[in-house]
């Protein structure tokens, strides 16, 4: 598990990055460029490429690795575990994050996905059909309990630093908003208990739309209400304080809704997800920071914004846009191979825009 001493020692070993490259998270520090593991087919060749990339990243100044049990049919978790064991880096220096919510395949996509879910999860009593949405998504405590155990095994670790409930807004497709909040509270109660047992350090919610859309949108969830439900879960589990510590959401120059859409009520009025999270002490891990590769093209970033960003390449400037937003802890970059790792790492040698300069990009 990542520790205060382990992460600070890791930071001290790297002096070639900009002053704000490493940022506080909990008691420790994490790199503001992280490694995502969503991309790629479920093949041995992609596994090998990921292994090389993750090892090199961990040994070069990236100490955040993000994955999910459903990524590449559990292969991403497994290769992360192997790379973490093989890298010349102390386990206590690395923030390891994974997610549960989507029913995962194993090794590859089955010929009949519906039959697989039924045989492996429903018939075995791991999932109640009433808890499944679209036949693939579940956040019931029993299911997440099972998934967390599988993730610990896949990653071959004793504890996970940050465990996300994955895309809870999927539940809104077949349930009322209030019912989804109730389901989240039940899920959080389970995670509070697993945190108390030492299986996870923190938990959070990894999302796609729900925190970036206005309250009248079908996919909307209130971040303040999610925080309230986590506090209730802490009370139910008997923990001293909630272990909800982070959110994950897409953020880039073309998907800036998390900063521009003021959808979350607070004592100071409505705020954007980024501002509310920042003021509430939640870490923010941005996904799709490069817009799935689209922002790496010359001209993809508007000239008026691009001129304000530090970096020698479009990829570096795109990363630094995400790193510049108030409250962002880490910008996750989907790098399935080592080809662009050095370029992405070099983004951290540039200082991001200051808060005022960032604000002015939206004037």
C-alpha positions as CSV (number, residue, x, y, z in Angstrom):
1,X,0.0,0.0,0.0
2,X,1.2,3.5,-0.7
3,X,2.5,5.3,2.3
4,X,3.5,8.8,3.3
5,X,7.2,8.0,3.6
6,X,7.2,5.8,0.5
7,X,5.7,8.4,-1.8
8,X,7.8,11.3,-0.5
9,X,10.9,9.2,-0.9
10,X,9.9,8.5,-4.4
11,X,9.4,12.2,-5.1
12,X,12.8,13.0,-3.7
13,X,14.4,10.6,-6.1
14,X,13.3,12.6,-9.1
15,X,14.5,16.2,-9.4
16,X,14.0,16.8,-13.1
17,X,10.3,17.7,-13.0
18,X,8.6,21.0,-12.5
19,X,7.8,22.3,-9.0
20,X,4.2,21.3,-9.1
21,X,4.6,17.9,-10.8
22,X,4.1,16.0,-7.6
23,X,1.0,16.8,-5.7
24,X,-0.6,16.0,-2.4
25,X,-3.0,13.1,-2.1
26,X,-3.9,12.0,1.4
27,X,-0.8,11.9,3.5
28,X,1.5,11.3,0.5
29,X,2.3,12.7,-2.9
30,X,1.6,11.5,-6.4
31,X,2.8,12.3,-9.9
32,X,0.4,14.6,-11.7
33,X,0.8,12.5,-14.9
34,X,-0.5,9.0,-14.4
35,X,-0.8,5.8,-16.5
36,X,-4.1,4.5,-17.6
37,X,-4.6,0.9,-18.9
38,X,-7.9,1.0,-20.8
39,X,-6.5,0.9,-24.4
40,X,-5.6,-2.2,-26.4
41,X,-6.9,-5.6,-27.4
42,X,-6.8,-8.5,-24.9
43,X,-3.7,-10.1,-26.5
44,X,-0.3,-11.3,-25.3
45,X,1.4,-8.7,-27.5
46,X,-0.5,-5.8,-25.8
47,X,0.3,-7.4,-22.4
48,X,4.0,-7.3,-23.2
49,X,3.8,-3.7,-24.4
50,X,2.0,-2.7,-21.2
51,X,4.4,-4.5,-19.0
52,X,7.4,-2.7,-20.6
53,X,5.6,0.7,-20.4
54,X,4.5,0.4,-16.8
55,X,7.9,-0.8,-15.5
56,X,9.6,2.1,-17.4
57,X,7.0,4.6,-16.1
58,X,7.4,3.5,-12.5
59,X,11.1,3.7,-12.7
60,X,11.0,7.2,-14.4
61,X,8.8,9.3,-12.2
62,X,5.1,8.1,-12.6
63,X,3.8,6.6,-9.4
64,X,0.1,6.5,-10.3
65,X,-1.2,3.5,-12.2
66,X,-5.0,3.2,-12.9
67,X,-6.8,0.1,-14.1
68,X,-10.1,-1.7,-13.8
69,X,-11.1,-5.3,-13.6
70,X,-13.1,-5.2,-16.8
71,X,-10.2,-3.5,-18.8
72,X,-9.1,-5.9,-21.5
73,X,-10.9,-8.9,-19.9
74,X,-8.9,-8.6,-16.6
75,X,-5.6,-8.7,-18.5
76,X,-4.8,-5.0,-17.6
77,X,-5.1,-5.7,-13.9
78,X,-2.9,-8.8,-14.2
79,X,-0.2,-7.1,-16.2
80,X,-0.2,-4.2,-13.8
81,X,0.4,-6.6,-11.0
82,X,3.3,-8.2,-12.8
83,X,4.9,-4.9,-13.7
84,X,4.6,-3.6,-10.2
85,X,6.4,-6.7,-8.9
86,X,9.1,-6.4,-11.6
87,X,9.8,-2.7,-11.4
88,X,12.7,-1.5,-9.3
89,X,10.3,0.6,-7.1
90,X,9.0,0.1,-3.6
91,X,5.3,-0.9,-3.5
92,X,4.9,1.8,-0.8
93,X,5.8,4.5,-3.4
94,X,3.0,3.7,-5.8
95,X,-0.7,4.7,-5.8
96,X,-2.5,1.7,-7.3
97,X,-6.1,2.3,-8.4
98,X,-8.7,0.0,-9.9
99,X,-12.5,-0.1,-10.4
100,X,-15.5,-2.4,-10.0
101,X,-19.0,-2.2,-11.5
102,X,-18.9,-3.7,-15.0
103,X,-19.1,-7.5,-15.1
104,X,-15.7,-8.5,-16.5
105,X,-14.9,-11.2,-19.0
106,X,-11.9,-13.4,-18.3
107,X,-8.9,-13.4,-20.7
108,X,-11.0,-12.4,-23.7
109,X,-14.5,-11.8,-25.0
110,X,-16.7,-14.9,-24.8
111,X,-18.7,-16.1,-27.8
112,X,-21.9,-15.5,-25.9
113,X,-21.5,-12.7,-23.4
114,X,-25.0,-13.0,-21.9
115,X,-24.5,-16.7,-21.3
116,X,-21.1,-16.0,-19.7
117,X,-22.6,-13.5,-17.3
118,X,-25.5,-15.9,-16.4
119,X,-23.3,-18.9,-15.9
120,X,-20.4,-17.2,-14.1
121,X,-22.2,-14.7,-12.0
122,X,-26.0,-15.1,-11.8
123,X,-26.1,-18.9,-11.5
124,X,-23.4,-18.8,-8.9
125,X,-25.3,-16.3,-6.8
126,X,-22.7,-13.5,-7.1
127,X,-25.2,-11.2,-8.9
128,X,-28.9,-10.9,-8.5
129,X,-30.6,-10.3,-11.9
130,X,-32.5,-7.5,-10.4
131,X,-29.3,-5.6,-9.6
132,X,-28.0,-5.9,-13.2
133,X,-28.4,-3.0,-15.6
134,X,-28.1,-3.6,-19.3
135,X,-27.0,-7.1,-18.3
136,X,-23.4,-5.8,-17.6
137,X,-23.4,-3.4,-14.7
138,X,-23.8,-3.9,-11.0
139,X,-22.9,-2.1,-7.8
140,X,-24.5,-4.3,-5.3
141,X,-22.4,-4.9,-2.2
142,X,-22.1,-8.7,-2.7
143,X,-20.9,-8.2,-6.3
144,X,-18.4,-5.5,-5.4
145,X,-17.1,-7.7,-2.5
146,X,-16.4,-10.4,-5.0
147,X,-14.8,-8.1,-7.5
148,X,-12.5,-6.5,-5.0
149,X,-11.3,-10.0,-4.0
150,X,-10.6,-10.8,-7.6
151,X,-8.8,-7.5,-8.2
152,X,-6.6,-8.1,-5.2
153,X,-5.7,-11.5,-6.7
154,X,-5.2,-10.2,-10.2
155,X,-2.9,-7.4,-9.0
156,X,-1.2,-9.8,-6.5
157,X,-1.2,-7.2,-3.7
158,X,-2.4,-7.2,-0.1
159,X,-4.2,-3.9,-0.5
160,X,-5.4,-1.4,-3.1
161,X,-4.8,2.3,-2.6
162,X,-7.9,3.6,-4.4
163,X,-10.9,1.5,-5.4
164,X,-13.5,3.2,-7.6
165,X,-17.2,2.4,-8.1
166,X,-17.2,2.4,-11.8
167,X,-19.6,4.6,-13.8
168,X,-22.5,4.6,-11.3
169,X,-24.6,6.6,-13.7
170,X,-25.1,3.5,-15.7
171,X,-27.6,2.5,-13.0
172,X,-29.7,5.5,-13.9
173,X,-30.7,3.8,-17.2
174,X,-33.1,1.5,-15.3
175,X,-33.4,3.0,-11.8
176,X,-34.5,6.3,-10.3
177,X,-31.9,8.8,-9.1
178,X,-32.9,8.2,-5.5
179,X,-32.6,4.5,-5.9
180,X,-29.1,4.9,-7.3
181,X,-28.1,7.1,-4.4
182,X,-29.4,4.3,-2.1
183,X,-27.3,1.7,-4.1
184,X,-24.3,3.9,-3.8
185,X,-24.7,4.2,-0.1
186,X,-24.9,0.4,0.2
187,X,-21.8,0.0,-2.0
188,X,-19.9,2.7,0.1
189,X,-20.8,0.9,3.3
190,X,-19.2,-2.3,2.0
191,X,-16.1,-0.3,1.0
192,X,-15.9,1.4,4.4
193,X,-15.8,-2.1,5.9
194,X,-13.2,-3.3,3.5
195,X,-11.1,-0.1,4.3
196,X,-11.4,-0.8,8.0
197,X,-10.2,-4.4,7.3
198,X,-7.1,-3.0,5.4
199,X,-8.0,-4.2,2.0
200,X,-8.3,-0.7,0.5
201,X,-6.9,2.6,1.6
202,X,-9.4,4.9,-0.1
203,X,-12.4,4.6,-2.4
204,X,-14.1,6.9,-4.9
205,X,-16.3,7.1,-8.0
206,X,-15.0,6.9,-11.5
207,X,-17.5,8.5,-13.9
208,X,-18.2,9.4,-17.4
209,X,-21.1,11.9,-17.5
210,X,-22.8,12.2,-14.2
211,X,-20.7,15.1,-12.7
212,X,-20.3,17.0,-15.9
213,X,-24.0,17.5,-16.9
214,X,-26.7,19.8,-15.5
215,X,-29.2,18.6,-12.9
216,X,-32.0,18.1,-15.4
217,X,-29.9,15.6,-17.5
218,X,-30.9,12.0,-17.3
219,X,-27.3,11.0,-16.4
220,X,-26.9,13.5,-13.6
221,X,-25.7,12.7,-10.1
222,X,-25.1,15.3,-7.4
223,X,-21.6,15.2,-6.1
224,X,-22.6,16.7,-2.7
225,X,-25.3,14.0,-2.3
226,X,-22.7,11.3,-3.1
227,X,-20.5,12.8,-0.4
228,X,-23.4,12.8,2.0
229,X,-24.1,9.1,1.2
230,X,-20.5,8.3,1.9
231,X,-20.7,9.9,5.3
232,X,-23.9,7.9,6.0
233,X,-22.0,4.8,4.9
234,X,-19.2,5.6,7.3
235,X,-21.7,5.8,10.1
236,X,-23.3,2.5,9.2
237,X,-19.9,0.8,9.0
238,X,-18.7,2.3,12.2
239,X,-15.6,3.9,10.7
240,X,-14.2,7.1,12.3
241,X,-14.5,9.1,9.0
242,X,-15.4,8.4,5.4
243,X,-12.8,6.8,3.2
244,X,-14.3,8.5,0.1
245,X,-11.3,10.4,-1.2
246,X,-11.4,10.8,-5.0
247,X,-13.4,11.2,-8.1
248,X,-12.4,10.4,-11.7
249,X,-13.9,12.0,-14.7
250,X,-13.0,13.0,-18.3
251,X,-11.4,16.4,-18.7
252,X,-9.6,18.1,-21.6
253,X,-9.9,21.2,-23.7
254,X,-12.8,19.8,-25.7
255,X,-14.5,18.2,-22.7
256,X,-14.2,20.9,-20.1
257,X,-17.6,20.5,-18.6
258,X,-16.3,19.4,-15.2
259,X,-15.0,23.0,-14.9
260,X,-17.6,25.0,-16.8
261,X,-20.9,23.4,-15.8
262,X,-22.0,24.6,-12.4
263,X,-24.3,21.7,-11.4
264,X,-23.5,21.0,-7.7
265,X,-25.1,22.8,-4.8
266,X,-22.9,23.9,-2.0
267,X,-23.0,26.5,0.8
268,X,-21.4,28.9,-1.6
269,X,-24.0,28.3,-4.4
270,X,-23.7,26.1,-7.4
271,X,-20.3,24.9,-8.3
272,X,-18.6,22.9,-11.0
273,X,-17.5,19.3,-10.1
274,X,-13.9,20.4,-10.1
275,X,-14.4,23.3,-7.8
276,X,-16.7,21.3,-5.4
277,X,-14.3,18.4,-5.3
278,X,-11.3,20.8,-4.6
279,X,-13.1,22.6,-1.8
280,X,-14.3,19.3,-0.3
281,X,-10.8,17.9,-0.2
282,X,-11.4,15.2,-2.8
283,X,-8.6,14.2,-5.2
284,X,-9.5,14.6,-8.8
285,X,-8.0,12.1,-11.3
286,X,-8.8,13.2,-14.9
287,X,-9.3,10.5,-17.6
288,X,-9.4,11.0,-21.3
289,X,-6.9,13.8,-20.8
290,X,-5.8,13.5,-24.4
291,X,-9.3,13.0,-25.8
292,X,-8.4,9.4,-26.7
293,X,-5.4,10.6,-28.8
294,X,-7.3,13.2,-30.8
295,X,-5.7,16.2,-29.0
296,X,-2.2,15.0,-30.0
297,X,-2.8,16.2,-33.5
298,X,-1.4,19.6,-34.6
299,X,-4.2,22.1,-34.6
300,X,-6.6,20.0,-32.4
301,X,-6.2,22.5,-29.5
302,X,-7.7,26.0,-30.3
303,X,-4.9,28.5,-31.0
304,X,-6.0,30.9,-28.3
305,X,-5.6,28.1,-25.7
306,X,-2.6,26.4,-27.2
307,X,-0.6,29.6,-27.0
308,X,-1.0,29.6,-23.2
309,X,0.1,26.0,-22.6
310,X,3.7,25.0,-21.9
311,X,5.1,22.0,-23.8
312,X,7.0,21.2,-26.9
313,X,4.4,18.9,-28.5
314,X,0.5,18.9,-28.8
315,X,0.5,15.8,-26.5
316,X,2.4,17.6,-23.8
317,X,0.3,20.8,-24.1
318,X,-2.9,18.7,-23.9
319,X,-1.6,17.0,-20.7
320,X,-0.7,20.3,-19.2
321,X,-4.1,21.7,-19.9
322,X,-5.6,19.0,-17.7
323,X,-2.9,19.5,-15.1
324,X,-3.7,23.2,-15.0
325,X,-7.3,22.9,-13.8
326,X,-7.9,23.9,-10.2
327,X,-8.1,20.8,-8.0
328,X,-6.7,18.3,-10.4
329,X,-4.5,15.8,-8.7
330,X,-3.4,13.7,-11.6
331,X,-4.0,13.6,-15.4
332,X,-4.2,10.0,-16.5
333,X,-2.7,9.2,-19.9
334,X,-3.7,6.1,-21.8
335,X,-0.3,4.8,-22.9
336,X,-0.5,1.1,-24.0
337,X,3.0,1.1,-25.4
338,X,6.4,2.7,-24.6
339,X,6.5,4.7,-27.8
340,X,5.2,8.0,-26.3
341,X,6.1,7.5,-22.7
342,X,9.1,9.8,-22.7
343,X,7.0,12.5,-24.5
344,X,4.3,12.2,-21.8
345,X,6.8,12.2,-19.0
346,X,8.4,15.3,-20.4
347,X,5.1,17.1,-20.0
348,X,5.8,17.1,-16.2
349,X,9.0,19.2,-16.7
350,X,6.8,22.2,-17.6
351,X,4.8,24.2,-15.1
352,X,1.1,24.2,-15.9
353,X,-0.9,27.4,-16.2
354,X,-1.7,29.3,-13.0
355,X,-5.3,29.4,-11.7
356,X,-6.0,32.9,-13.1
357,X,-4.5,32.1,-16.5
358,X,-6.6,28.9,-16.6
359,X,-9.8,30.8,-15.7
360,X,-9.1,33.3,-18.5
361,X,-9.1,30.6,-21.1
362,X,-12.9,30.4,-20.7
363,X,-13.6,34.1,-20.8
